Amino acid sequence: KRIGWSIGAIIAGALVIAGLSIVPMQGVQTDGTRVPTARVVEGDVPVVVHTTGELRPVRAVGLVAPAIGGPLQILNIMATGTPVKEGDVVVEFDLSEQEERLAQAKSELAQAEQEITKLRADIVVQRAQEQVTLLTARFDVRRAQLDVQANTEASDLVSVIDAKKNVLILEEAKGRLAQLESDLKSREATDRASMAVLEEKRNKARLLMETAQRNIDTMRIRAPFDGLVAVKDNDSVGAAWTGMVVPEYRAGDTVFPGRPVAEVLHESGLELVAKVTEYDRAHLNAGQKAEVAIHAVQGATLPATIKAVAGASRREIFGWDSTRLFDVSFQVTGGTANLRPGLTSHVRVTGDPIKNARYLPRQALFQQDGKPVVFVRRGGSFEPREVKVSHRTETHIVVTDLPTGTEVALRNPLSEERKGSGGAGPVKPGAGA
């Protein structure tokens, strides 16, 4: 019987523990370890948003390796932070291959020009010879015509045989003249075709020369305006994904066409770009004042103004945090002469306080079954209760369905109870904050 009662007690205890794990809104007994508490307070909630940002130029233009075929080797590149003027060469690639192509194209162009000049001279000489031959043939035809004409006018003086001979000579002369005229037209067509081939060869050589020259020009990337140089990281093998330190591009590195190698940052103005969570986004508006502390300039706190707050959110591609982030841009004023793009900074924005609100410390809010809950004190235990949160700041939450003075836990009593079950002792409510 004792064994049966023991087994029954064990089964009953297991069922009780299972019931506690599946009933999320059950109260938690607290008779040992103290849990800090706080009470719902009514008043004005201060709104202060802290975030970090990076200084960026208002205008920047990327410099990209030209798309001219295979990989390119950097011959010279300016270092990051180098001031440049409009038209200065920022990046220069190895030009030896393109210079060789340019020299070869120039040689082919000169050869094509010479061949065209020679063909034109040959055509002039050939045309002169053909004109002489053509005039001779026409003269032969005319003389034969006169001999045939004499057959009728002086028939008594010309024998029958000579008359027939004159007729045959005329027909032969006409045939030779017709053949010469036909050959002349054929040679003219052939000469035009030969000239077209040489002109196409010249055009091809000129195109190759222009292409090589254009490639040479594009392989010297120049600054589009006055500014500073910012060299990109040489992550051609994906080393950044493995956590390695990726160096910047430098002379001797190989770059694939189309990859950005540097930027020219315009010095006309700087702006600060930061990211805030969706909860802080509700407290920020364009025109609000802010304070910016530059990490690289110790003790420098500059005034700033919110320029714009993004209306669309974004998430990190890789990461477990599902909180949405919003981009916020700030206009930094005063003392910006020593600032440079890329410097990180700390931003503090003081928003308008939330008036006449009932609020708690933010650490009093927990998630249970995907719902926001607080643990309300009920005598010697805490009772989880779902709440409606209308506002959240970095330090407080505004609740709408808890009366003023309600005492809640600042630590999760469920976790404290589990610790107590392991030997830490029972959980007790602490003094209200």
C-alpha positions as CSV (number, residue, x, y, z in Angstrom):
1,K,0.0,0.0,0.0
2,R,2.8,2.4,0.9
3,I,4.4,1.7,-2.5
4,G,1.1,2.3,-4.2
5,W,0.6,5.6,-2.3
6,S,4.1,6.7,-3.3
7,I,3.5,5.9,-6.9
8,G,0.2,7.8,-6.8
9,A,1.9,10.8,-5.1
10,I,4.6,10.8,-7.8
11,I,2.1,10.7,-10.6
12,A,0.0,13.4,-9.0
13,G,3.1,15.6,-8.6
14,A,4.0,15.1,-12.2
15,L,0.5,16.0,-13.3
16,V,0.7,19.2,-11.2
17,I,4.0,20.2,-12.7
18,A,2.7,19.5,-16.2
19,G,-0.3,21.5,-15.4
20,L,1.8,24.4,-14.3
21,S,3.8,24.3,-17.6
22,I,0.8,24.4,-19.8
23,V,-1.3,26.9,-17.9
24,P,0.5,30.2,-18.7
25,M,-1.7,32.5,-16.5
26,Q,-1.3,30.6,-13.2
27,G,0.0,32.4,-10.1
28,V,3.5,31.9,-8.8
29,Q,4.0,31.3,-5.1
30,T,6.8,33.3,-3.5
31,D,7.9,32.5,0.0
32,G,11.7,32.6,-0.1
33,T,14.0,34.5,-2.5
34,R,13.0,38.1,-2.9
35,V,11.9,39.5,-6.3
36,P,12.3,43.3,-6.8
37,T,9.1,45.1,-7.6
38,A,7.8,48.4,-8.9
39,R,4.5,50.2,-8.8
40,V,2.5,51.8,-11.7
41,V,3.1,55.5,-11.5
42,E,1.1,58.2,-13.3
43,G,2.8,61.3,-14.7
44,D,4.9,62.5,-17.6
45,V,7.2,60.0,-19.2
46,P,10.5,61.4,-20.5
47,V,11.5,60.3,-24.0
48,V,15.2,60.0,-24.7
49,V,16.5,58.0,-27.7
50,H,20.1,56.8,-27.8
51,T,21.7,55.4,-30.9
52,T,25.0,55.2,-32.8
53,G,25.5,56.5,-36.3
54,E,28.1,57.1,-39.0
55,L,29.1,60.3,-40.7
56,R,28.5,60.2,-44.4
57,P,29.0,62.7,-47.2
58,V,25.9,64.3,-48.7
59,R,27.2,63.4,-52.1
60,A,29.5,60.6,-53.1
61,V,30.4,58.9,-56.5
62,G,31.8,55.4,-56.7
63,L,34.7,54.5,-59.0
64,V,34.2,51.2,-60.7
65,A,36.7,49.1,-62.6
66,P,36.0,49.4,-66.3
67,A,34.4,46.6,-68.2
68,I,36.9,45.8,-70.8
69,G,37.3,42.1,-70.6
70,G,39.4,40.1,-68.2
71,P,40.8,40.9,-64.7
72,L,42.7,44.2,-64.3
73,Q,45.7,44.9,-62.2
74,I,45.9,48.2,-60.2
75,L,49.0,50.1,-61.1
76,N,48.4,53.2,-58.8
77,I,45.7,54.1,-56.3
78,M,45.4,57.0,-53.9
79,A,45.2,56.2,-50.2
80,T,42.0,56.7,-48.2
81,G,41.6,60.3,-47.0
82,T,43.7,61.8,-49.8
83,P,42.2,65.2,-51.0
84,V,41.7,65.4,-54.8
85,K,40.7,68.0,-57.3
86,E,38.3,67.4,-60.2
87,G,40.1,65.6,-63.0
88,D,42.9,64.0,-60.8
89,V,43.7,60.4,-61.5
90,V,42.5,58.4,-58.5
91,V,43.0,54.9,-59.8
92,E,45.2,53.8,-62.7
93,F,45.3,50.2,-64.0
94,D,48.0,48.4,-65.9
95,L,47.9,49.8,-69.5
96,S,50.5,47.6,-71.2
97,E,48.0,45.3,-72.9
98,Q,45.9,48.1,-74.2
99,E,48.9,50.1,-75.3
100,E,50.1,47.1,-77.3
101,R,46.7,46.8,-78.9
102,L,46.8,50.5,-79.7
103,A,50.2,50.2,-81.3
104,Q,49.1,47.2,-83.4
105,A,45.9,49.0,-84.4
106,K,47.8,52.0,-85.5
107,S,50.2,49.8,-87.6
108,E,47.2,48.1,-89.2
109,L,45.6,51.4,-89.9
110,A,48.8,52.8,-91.6
111,Q,49.1,49.6,-93.7
112,A,45.5,49.9,-94.8
113,E,46.0,53.5,-95.8
114,Q,49.1,52.6,-97.9
115,E,47.2,49.7,-99.6
116,I,44.3,52.1,-100.4
117,T,46.8,54.7,-101.8
118,K,48.5,52.0,-103.9
119,L,45.2,50.7,-105.3
120,R,44.1,54.1,-106.3
121,A,47.3,54.7,-108.1
122,D,47.0,51.3,-109.9
123,I,43.5,52.1,-110.9
124,V,44.5,55.4,-112.4
125,V,47.3,53.7,-114.5
126,Q,45.0,50.9,-115.5
127,R,42.2,53.4,-116.5
128,A,44.7,55.3,-118.8
129,Q,45.8,52.1,-120.5
130,E,42.3,50.9,-121.0
131,Q,41.3,54.3,-122.5
132,V,44.1,54.0,-125.0
133,T,43.1,50.4,-125.9
134,L,39.4,51.5,-126.1
135,L,40.3,54.4,-128.5
136,T,42.3,52.1,-130.7
137,A,39.4,49.6,-130.9
138,R,37.0,52.4,-131.8
139,F,39.5,53.6,-134.5
140,D,39.6,50.1,-135.9
141,V,35.8,49.9,-136.0
142,R,35.6,53.2,-137.7
143,R,38.2,52.3,-140.3
144,A,36.5,48.9,-141.0
145,Q,33.2,50.8,-141.4
146,L,34.8,53.0,-144.1
147,D,36.2,50.0,-145.9
148,V,32.7,48.4,-145.9
149,Q,31.2,51.7,-147.2
150,A,33.7,51.6,-150.1
151,N,32.3,48.2,-151.1
152,T,29.1,49.9,-152.3
153,E,30.5,53.2,-153.4
154,A,33.3,51.7,-155.5
155,S,32.0,48.3,-156.2
156,D,33.7,48.2,-159.6
157,L,37.1,48.7,-157.9
158,V,36.6,46.2,-155.0
159,S,36.5,42.6,-155.7
160,V,33.9,40.3,-154.1
161,I,36.5,38.7,-151.9
162,D,37.8,42.0,-150.6
163,A,34.3,43.2,-149.9
164,K,33.5,40.1,-147.8
165,K,36.9,40.5,-146.1
166,N,36.0,44.1,-145.2
167,V,32.7,43.0,-143.7
168,L,34.4,40.3,-141.6
169,I,37.0,42.8,-140.4
170,L,34.2,45.2,-139.3
171,E,32.4,42.5,-137.4
172,E,35.6,41.5,-135.7
173,A,36.4,45.1,-134.7
174,K,32.9,45.6,-133.3
175,G,33.2,42.4,-131.3
176,R,36.6,43.4,-129.9
177,L,35.2,46.9,-129.0
178,A,32.2,45.4,-127.2
179,Q,34.5,43.0,-125.3
180,L,36.7,45.8,-124.2
181,E,33.8,47.8,-123.0
182,S,32.4,44.8,-121.1
183,D,35.9,44.1,-119.6
184,L,36.2,47.7,-118.6
185,K,32.9,47.6,-116.6
186,S,33.9,44.3,-115.0
187,R,37.3,45.8,-113.9
188,E,35.6,48.9,-112.6
189,A,33.3,46.7,-110.4
190,T,36.3,44.6,-109.3
191,D,38.2,47.7,-108.4
192,R,35.3,49.1,-106.4
193,A,35.0,45.8,-104.5
194,S,38.8,45.8,-103.8
195,M,38.6,49.4,-102.6
196,A,35.6,48.6,-100.4
197,V,37.6,45.7,-98.8
198,L,40.6,47.9,-98.1
199,E,38.3,50.7,-96.7
200,E,36.6,48.1,-94.4
201,K,40.1,47.0,-93.3
202,R,41.0,50.6,-92.6
203,N,37.7,51.2,-90.7
204,K,38.3,48.1,-88.6
205,A,41.8,49.2,-87.7
206,R,40.6,52.7,-86.9
207,L,37.8,51.2,-84.7
208,L,40.4,49.0,-82.9
209,M,42.6,52.0,-82.3
210,E,39.7,54.1,-81.0
211,T,38.6,51.2,-78.7
212,A,42.1,50.8,-77.3
213,Q,42.5,54.5,-76.8
214,R,39.1,54.6,-75.0
215,N,40.1,51.7,-72.8
216,I,43.3,53.5,-71.9
217,D,41.3,56.6,-71.0
218,T,38.8,54.6,-68.9
219,M,41.6,52.7,-67.1
220,R,42.7,56.0,-65.7
221,I,39.7,56.8,-63.4
222,R,39.5,60.5,-62.5
223,A,37.8,62.4,-59.7
224,P,34.5,63.8,-60.8
225,F,34.7,66.7,-58.3
226,D,36.8,68.0,-55.4
227,G,36.7,65.8,-52.4
228,L,38.3,63.0,-50.5
229,V,39.2,59.5,-51.6
230,A,37.8,56.4,-49.8
231,V,39.2,53.1,-51.0
232,K,37.0,50.0,-50.9
233,D,37.9,46.7,-49.1
234,N,39.4,44.1,-51.4
235,D,36.9,41.3,-50.6
236,S,37.3,39.5,-53.9
237,V,37.4,36.0,-52.2
238,G,34.6,36.6,-49.7
239,A,37.0,36.8,-46.7
240,A,34.6,39.1,-44.8
241,W,32.2,36.2,-44.3
242,T,34.9,34.2,-42.4
243,G,35.7,37.0,-40.0
244,M,39.1,37.9,-41.5
245,V,40.3,41.5,-41.6
246,V,39.9,42.6,-45.2
247,P,42.5,45.1,-46.5
248,E,41.8,47.9,-48.8
249,Y,42.7,47.8,-52.5
250,R,46.3,48.7,-53.2
251,A,48.8,48.7,-56.1
252,G,49.3,45.3,-57.5
253,D,45.9,43.9,-56.6
254,T,43.7,42.3,-59.3
255,V,40.2,43.6,-59.9
256,F,37.4,42.1,-61.9
257,P,35.5,44.4,-64.3
258,G,32.6,46.2,-62.7
259,R,33.7,46.0,-59.1
260,P,33.8,49.2,-57.1
261,V,37.4,50.1,-56.0
262,A,37.0,53.5,-54.4
263,E,34.7,56.5,-53.8
264,V,35.2,60.2,-54.1
265,L,33.4,61.9,-51.2
266,H,32.2,65.4,-51.7
267,E,33.2,67.8,-48.9
268,S,30.3,70.2,-49.4
269,G,28.5,68.7,-46.4
270,L,28.2,65.8,-44.0
271,E,25.2,64.0,-42.6
272,L,24.9,61.5,-39.8
273,V,23.0,58.3,-40.6
274,A,21.8,56.1,-37.8
275,K,19.3,53.3,-37.2
276,V,16.6,53.2,-34.5
277,T,14.1,50.5,-33.6
278,E,10.4,50.5,-34.4
279,Y,9.6,51.5,-30.8
280,D,11.9,54.6,-30.9
281,R,10.8,55.5,-34.4
282,A,7.4,56.7,-33.0
283,H,9.2,59.4,-30.9
284,L,11.3,60.9,-33.7
285,N,10.2,63.6,-36.2
286,A,12.0,65.8,-38.7
287,G,13.2,69.0,-37.1
288,Q,13.9,67.6,-33.6
289,K,17.1,68.6,-31.9
290,A,19.8,66.1,-31.0
291,E,23.3,66.0,-29.6
292,V,26.1,64.1,-31.3
293,A,29.3,62.9,-29.6
294,I,32.1,62.0,-32.0
295,H,34.1,59.0,-30.8
296,A,37.2,60.1,-32.6
297,V,37.1,63.6,-31.1
298,Q,36.9,63.2,-27.4
299,G,34.9,65.8,-25.6
300,A,33.3,67.1,-28.7
301,T,29.5,67.3,-28.5
302,L,27.9,68.9,-31.6
303,P,24.3,70.0,-32.1
304,A,22.3,68.3,-34.8
305,T,18.8,68.3,-36.3
306,I,16.8,65.4,-37.7
307,K,16.6,65.8,-41.4
308,A,14.4,62.8,-42.3
309,V,13.1,59.6,-40.7
310,A,12.5,56.7,-43.0
311,G,9.0,55.6,-43.5
312,A,9.9,52.0,-44.5
313,S,11.7,49.6,-42.2
314,R,14.4,47.2,-42.9
315,R,15.8,44.1,-41.3
316,E,19.2,42.6,-41.1
317,I,19.6,39.9,-43.7
318,F,21.5,37.7,-41.3
319,G,20.6,37.6,-37.6
320,W,18.0,36.3,-35.2
321,D,16.7,39.7,-34.1
322,S,13.3,40.3,-35.8
323,T,13.1,44.0,-34.6
324,R,12.5,46.3,-37.5
325,L,15.0,49.2,-38.0
326,F,14.5,52.6,-39.5
327,D,17.1,54.9,-41.0
328,V,17.3,58.4,-39.5
329,S,19.5,61.2,-41.0
330,F,20.8,64.1,-39.0
331,Q,22.3,67.4,-40.1
332,V,25.3,68.2,-37.9
333,T,26.0,71.9,-37.4
334,G,28.9,73.7,-35.8
335,G,32.5,72.6,-35.6
336,T,32.4,70.3,-38.6
337,A,35.8,71.4,-40.0
338,N,37.7,68.5,-38.4
339,L,35.1,65.9,-39.2
340,R,35.6,63.3,-41.9
341,P,33.3,60.7,-43.4
342,G,33.3,57.3,-41.8
343,L,33.6,58.5,-38.2
344,T,31.2,56.9,-35.8
345,S,29.3,58.8,-33.2
346,H,26.8,58.6,-30.4
347,V,23.5,60.4,-30.8
348,R,21.1,61.5,-28.1
349,V,17.6,62.8,-29.0
350,T,15.3,64.2,-26.4
351,G,11.7,63.9,-27.5
352,D,8.5,65.4,-26.2
353,P,7.4,63.7,-23.0
354,I,4.3,61.5,-22.9
355,K,1.8,63.5,-20.8
356,N,-0.4,62.1,-18.0
357,A,0.5,58.4,-18.6
358,R,0.6,55.4,-16.3
359,Y,4.0,53.8,-16.7
360,L,6.4,51.1,-15.4
361,P,10.1,50.4,-15.8
362,R,10.7,48.6,-19.0
363,Q,12.2,45.5,-17.3
364,A,8.7,44.8,-15.8
365,L,7.5,43.7,-19.2
366,F,7.8,40.0,-20.2
367,Q,6.6,37.8,-23.1
368,Q,4.5,34.7,-22.4
369,D,3.0,32.7,-25.2
370,G,3.8,35.6,-27.5
371,K,1.8,38.1,-25.5
372,P,3.1,41.0,-23.3
373,V,2.5,40.3,-19.6
374,V,3.5,41.7,-16.2
375,F,3.5,39.8,-13.0
376,V,1.1,41.5,-10.6
377,R,1.5,40.9,-6.9
378,R,-1.3,39.1,-5.2
379,G,-0.5,38.6,-1.5
380,G,2.3,36.2,-1.3
381,S,2.4,35.4,-5.0
382,F,2.7,36.9,-8.4
383,E,0.0,36.6,-11.1
384,P,0.8,37.0,-14.8
385,R,-1.5,39.4,-16.5
386,E,-1.6,40.4,-20.1
387,V,-1.3,44.2,-20.6
388,K,-1.8,46.7,-23.3
389,V,1.3,48.8,-24.0
390,S,0.7,52.0,-25.8
391,H,4.2,53.4,-25.8
392,R,7.7,52.1,-25.2
393,T,10.9,54.1,-24.5
394,E,14.4,52.9,-23.6
395,T,13.5,53.0,-19.9
396,H,9.7,52.8,-19.5
397,I,6.5,51.3,-20.9
398,V,3.1,53.0,-20.8
399,V,0.3,50.7,-19.8
400,T,-3.4,51.6,-20.2
401,D,-5.2,48.8,-18.3
402,L,-3.4,48.8,-14.9
403,P,-4.5,51.1,-12.1
404,T,-2.0,53.4,-10.5
405,G,-0.2,51.8,-7.6
406,T,-0.3,48.2,-9.0
407,E,2.8,46.4,-7.8
408,V,4.5,44.2,-10.4
409,A,7.7,42.1,-10.5
410,L,10.9,43.4,-12.1
411,R,12.2,39.9,-12.6
412,N,10.4,36.8,-14.0
413,P,9.1,34.9,-10.9
414,L,8.8,31.8,-13.0
415,S,12.5,31.7,-13.5
416,E,13.1,32.5,-9.9
417,E,10.8,29.7,-8.8
418,R,12.7,27.3,-11.1
419,K,16.0,28.4,-9.5
420,G,14.4,28.0,-6.0
421,S,13.4,24.5,-6.9
422,G,17.0,23.7,-7.5
423,G,18.0,24.6,-4.0
424,A,17.9,28.4,-3.9
425,G,14.8,28.5,-1.7
426,P,11.3,29.9,-2.2
427,V,10.6,33.2,-3.8
428,K,9.4,36.3,-1.8
429,P,8.1,39.6,-3.1
430,G,10.6,42.4,-2.5
431,A,10.0,46.0,-1.6
432,G,8.1,48.1,-4.1
433,A,10.2,50.5,-6.2
